[in-house]
């Protein structure tokens, strides 16, 4: 099996940007958020279980997950959050494992898992943990600029995610994303050269 690196970080830290930069170097990329979107789009494999657990109200007229409505529910109801995770996580894991098999021709594989610190199952898939890090003010500025969320909503999400210090404690490698794309690309380039020298997982 190829070396597999778990890429994680809080909302707005730049995980997707970093993953795209690694892809430009030829890395295999698995994005669990993308898998989750596929599972919950119209006709998605998770929707029947979501309908059974939460009711028709949490699906749109087109049959996809109503993400905004579900987000509001799970941030106010820890049991609902667990129920959703019990539906989605096994399906995401199954698809991630299938993609890992398909990417064995790549020099190494980056798996983007926002919930990696609190997900032992996904941590078992990876040999290294890479954290993309920035301060909370930067996170808020980025997310409010790209979405309809308010600063208060973004800060509420940050408060529910694994604390920054705990994420950094798990990290084998850290990318600091406060200083623009050129700086980010330089850090990715350095790590790419390091990862490319570790051809197989141990």
Residue pairs with C-beta under 8 A, 6 or more apart in sequence:
1 100
1 104
1 200
1 201
2 28
2 103
2 104
2 106
2 107
2 108
2 109
2 199
2 200
2 201
3 108
3 109
3 127
3 128
3 195
3 198
3 199
3 200
3 201
4 100
4 108
4 109
4 110
4 111
4 125
4 126
4 127
4 128
4 201
5 108
5 109
5 110
5 111
5 126
5 127
5 128
5 129
5 130
5 173
5 195
6 111
6 113
6 116
6 122
6 123
6 125
6 126
6 128
6 129
6 130
7 15
7 18
7 19
7 22
7 110
7 111
7 112
7 113
7 116
7 130
7 132
8 15
8 112
8 113
8 114
8 115
8 116
8 117
8 129
8 130
8 131
8 132
8 167
9 15
9 114
9 131
9 132
9 133
9 134
9 167
9 177
10 114
10 139
10 158
10 161
10 162
10 164
10 167
11 114
11 139
11 143
11 154
11 157
11 158
11 161
12 134
12 138
12 139
12 140
12 141
12 142
12 143
12 154
13 132
13 133
13 134
13 139
13 177
14 132
14 134
14 142
14 175
14 177
14 184
15 112
15 114
15 132
16 31
16 112
17 177
17 181
17 184
18 130
18 132
18 175
18 177
18 184
18 188
19 29
19 31
19 110
19 112
20 29
21 184
21 185
21 188
22 29
22 110
22 188
22 192
23 29
23 110
25 188
25 189
25 192
25 196
26 106
26 107
27 106
27 107
27 108
27 109
27 110
27 192
27 195
28 99
28 103
28 106
28 108
28 109
28 110
29 109
29 110
29 111
29 112
30 96
30 99
30 100
30 103
30 109
30 110
30 111
30 112
31 112
32 92
32 96
32 111
32 112
32 113
32 114
32 115
32 122
33 112
33 114
35 91
35 92
35 95
35 96
35 99
36 88
36 92
38 44
38 95
39 45
39 46
39 47
39 88
39 91
39 92
39 95
40 46
40 47
40 50
40 64
40 65
40 67
40 88
41 64
41 65
42 60
42 62
42 63
42 64
43 63
44 64
44 65
45 91
46 65
46 87
46 88
46 91
47 59
47 63
47 64
47 65
49 87
50 58
50 59
50 65
50 84
50 87
51 58
51 59
53 83
53 84
53 87
54 70
54 73
54 80
54 83
54 84
57 66
57 69
58 65
58 66
58 69
58 70
58 73
59 65
59 66
60 66
70 84
73 80
74 80
74 81
74 84
75 81
75 156
75 157
75 160
89 119
89 121
93 121
93 122
93 125
96 111
96 122
96 125
97 125
100 109
100 111
100 125
103 109
107 195
107 196
107 199
108 195
108 196
108 198
108 199
110 130
111 122
111 125
111 126
113 119
113 122
114 161
115 122
115 162
116 122
116 123
116 126
116 129
116 170
117 162
117 166
117 167
117 170
118 162
123 129
127 201
127 202
128 172
128 173
128 195
129 170
129 171
129 172
129 173
130 171
130 172
130 173
130 174
130 175
130 191
131 167
131 168
131 170
131 171
131 173
131 174
131 175
132 174
132 175
132 177
133 164
133 167
133 168
133 174
133 175
133 176
133 177
134 176
134 177
134 178
135 178
136 155
136 158
136 164
138 177
138 178
139 154
139 158
140 151
140 154
140 155
140 158
143 149
143 154
143 157
144 150
144 151
144 154
149 157
168 174
173 191
173 194
175 184
175 187
175 188
175 191
176 187
177 184
